[in-house]
Amino acid sequence: MNVRDKVVMITGAAGGLGSEMARLLCANGAKVYILDLDAEKGRATAEDIAGRGGFARFIRTDVTSEADWQAAVACAVEECGRLDVLVNNAGINIRKPVEEMSIDEWCTMMKVNTGSTFLGCKYAIPVMRGQGGGAIINTSSVCGLVGHKYTPEAYTASKGAVTMLTKAIASRYGKDGIRCNSIHPSTVDTPLVRERLQDAQFRAERVGEVPLGRLATASDVANAVLYLASDEASFINGAALPIDGGVTAY
Ligand SMILES: NC(=O)c1ccc[n+]([C@@H]2O[C@H](COP(=O)([O-])OP(=O)(O)OC[C@H]3O[C@@H](n4cnc5c(N)ncnc54)[C@H](O)[C@@H]3O)[C@@H](O)[C@H]2O)c1
């Protein structure tokens, strides 16, 4: 997959899925900006990648802040002159069913999971259009495709909005050479769900949902991002790609 010298920005890449994406893209020759709230982990991830010979920079960013987005995009453009790929990956989950969730918690979920994706697109698109194109990859979830009885409704709603925001952007900005696709992982063992996966019954139920009989790995997800970011995906636009071993196939 050719991503050599592409300038890539990945949110929520201090750890979890985002850091795996950053490592794989750098290993394939991309220049990666890691955006995250967690400065300690973000710096350590960037230093680790740079220590292996890759180009990785950390920019402390709250992805719900418009000012932070403006500064981060300006920083990449100033240093590299362009922005080829944006991966809107940062996300949270407040684990409460709808009847126990406050409106403030609902709004927080929407702001972090959906609002950040909107802001990332808002500031990346003018740069991408000006240089003749680019690729945006939005991390949704299997819950952005189907309802799930154990997943908070607010999470599902926030990820469903990411799915449709992706298709809307693909439709409007394809003419500018900008591709926009979403990815939909099933459960992956990352800090987001690690505590819950300690519960043997919860883990067995999650594995039991998967026709291929195992949880997704961070590497499964990163491989899909590498493809969608690459030249080989140049005609893939508006796709919602499940990375779920078949969870949403039935
Ligand atoms: N792990 C799973 O099972 C799974 C499944 C489907 C989708 N996802 C999605 O994948 C994405 C990555 O999840 P993960 O599992 O790696 O989670 P994670 O908790 O390991 O990582 C999320 C990262 O986002 C960062 N972050 C949170 N709020 C932020 C903010 N306001 N500004 C900047 N950074 C912020 C965190 O610091 C963290 O580094 C999320 O969008 C998540 O919803 C995860």
The ligand as an SDF file (V2000), in Angstrom:
LIG
                    3D

 44 48  0  0  0  0  0  0  0  0999 V2000
  -11.8950   -0.5780   21.3460 N   0  0  0  0  0  0  0  0  0  0  0  0
  -13.0210   -0.9530   20.7410 C   0  0  0  0  0  0  0  0  0  0  0  0
  -13.5690   -2.0290   21.0040 O   0  0  0  0  0  0  0  0  0  0  0  0
  -13.6330   -0.0790   19.6820 C   0  0  0  0  0  0  0  0  0  0  0  0
  -14.5880   -0.6550   18.8370 C   0  0  0  0  0  0  0  0  0  0  0  0
  -15.1750    0.1510   17.8590 C   0  0  0  0  0  0  0  0  0  0  0  0
  -14.8140    1.4840   17.7330 C   0  0  0  0  0  0  0  0  0  0  0  0
  -13.8890    1.9960   18.5970 N   0  0  0  0  0  0  0  0  0  0  0  0
  -13.5560    3.3970   18.4160 C   0  0  0  0  0  0  0  0  0  0  0  0
  -12.1860    3.4900   18.1020 O   0  0  0  0  0  0  0  0  0  0  0  0
  -11.6670    4.7590   18.5090 C   0  0  0  0  0  0  0  0  0  0  0  0
  -10.3990    4.5560   19.3190 C   0  0  0  0  0  0  0  0  0  0  0  0
  -10.7760    3.8280   20.4670 O   0  0  0  0  0  0  0  0  0  0  0  0
   -9.7330    3.0300   21.3800 P   0  0  0  0  0  0  0  0  0  0  0  0
  -10.3450    1.7200   21.6190 O   0  0  0  0  0  0  0  0  0  0  0  0
   -8.3740    3.1200   20.8090 O   0  0  0  0  0  0  0  0  0  0  0  0
   -9.8740    3.8880   22.7100 O   0  0  0  0  0  0  0  0  0  0  0  0
   -8.7570    4.4190   23.7330 P   0  0  0  0  0  0  0  0  0  0  0  0
   -9.5350    4.8710   24.9190 O   0  0  0  0  0  0  0  0  0  0  0  0
   -7.7010    3.4010   23.8910 O   0  0  0  0  0  0  0  0  0  0  0  0
   -8.1360    5.6620   22.9620 O   0  0  0  0  0  0  0  0  0  0  0  0
   -8.8650    6.8420   22.7470 C   0  0  0  0  0  0  0  0  0  0  0  0
   -7.8920    8.0110   22.7090 C   0  0  0  0  0  0  0  0  0  0  0  0
   -8.6500    9.2040   22.4900 O   0  0  0  0  0  0  0  0  0  0  0  0
   -8.1080   10.2180   23.3010 C   0  0  0  0  0  0  0  0  0  0  0  0
   -9.1200   11.2520   23.5460 N   0  0  0  0  0  0  0  0  0  0  0  0
  -10.2940   11.1320   24.2250 C   0  0  0  0  0  0  0  0  0  0  0  0
  -10.9200   12.3240   24.2600 N   0  0  0  0  0  0  0  0  0  0  0  0
  -10.1230   13.2250   23.5840 C   0  0  0  0  0  0  0  0  0  0  0  0
  -10.2200   14.6090   23.2820 C   0  0  0  0  0  0  0  0  0  0  0  0
  -11.2770   15.3510   23.6820 N   0  0  0  0  0  0  0  0  0  0  0  0
   -9.2250   15.1770   22.5740 N   0  0  0  0  0  0  0  0  0  0  0  0
   -8.1410   14.4610   22.1630 C   0  0  0  0  0  0  0  0  0  0  0  0
   -8.0110   13.1420   22.4190 N   0  0  0  0  0  0  0  0  0  0  0  0
   -8.9870   12.5220   23.1230 C   0  0  0  0  0  0  0  0  0  0  0  0
   -7.6990    9.5020   24.5820 C   0  0  0  0  0  0  0  0  0  0  0  0
   -6.7440   10.2440   25.3270 O   0  0  0  0  0  0  0  0  0  0  0  0
   -7.1320    8.1960   24.0300 C   0  0  0  0  0  0  0  0  0  0  0  0
   -5.7360    8.2930   23.7680 O   0  0  0  0  0  0  0  0  0  0  0  0
  -12.8030    5.4450   19.2690 C   0  0  0  0  0  0  0  0  0  0  0  0
  -13.4630    6.3460   18.4160 O   0  0  0  0  0  0  0  0  0  0  0  0
  -13.7110    4.2860   19.6270 C   0  0  0  0  0  0  0  0  0  0  0  0
  -15.0460    4.6950   19.8170 O   0  0  0  0  0  0  0  0  0  0  0  0
  -13.2690    1.2640   19.5360 C   0  0  0  0  0  0  0  0  0  0  0  0
  1  2  1  0
  2  3  2  0
  2  4  1  0
  4  5  1  0
  4 44  2  0
  5  6  2  0
  6  7  1  0
  7  8  2  0
  8  9  1  0
  8 44  1  0
  9 10  1  0
  9 42  1  0
 10 11  1  0
 11 12  1  0
 11 40  1  0
 12 13  1  0
 13 14  1  0
 14 15  2  0
 14 16  1  0
 14 17  1  0
 17 18  1  0
 18 19  2  0
 18 20  1  0
 18 21  1  0
 21 22  1  0
 22 23  1  0
 23 24  1  0
 23 38  1  0
 24 25  1  0
 25 26  1  0
 25 36  1  0
 26 27  1  0
 26 35  1  0
 27 28  2  0
 28 29  1  0
 29 30  1  0
 29 35  2  0
 30 31  1  0
 30 32  2  0
 32 33  1  0
 33 34  2  0
 34 35  1  0
 36 37  1  0
 36 38  1  0
 38 39  1  0
 40 41  1  0
 40 42  1  0
 42 43  1  0
M  CHG  2   8   1  16  -1
M  END
$$$$
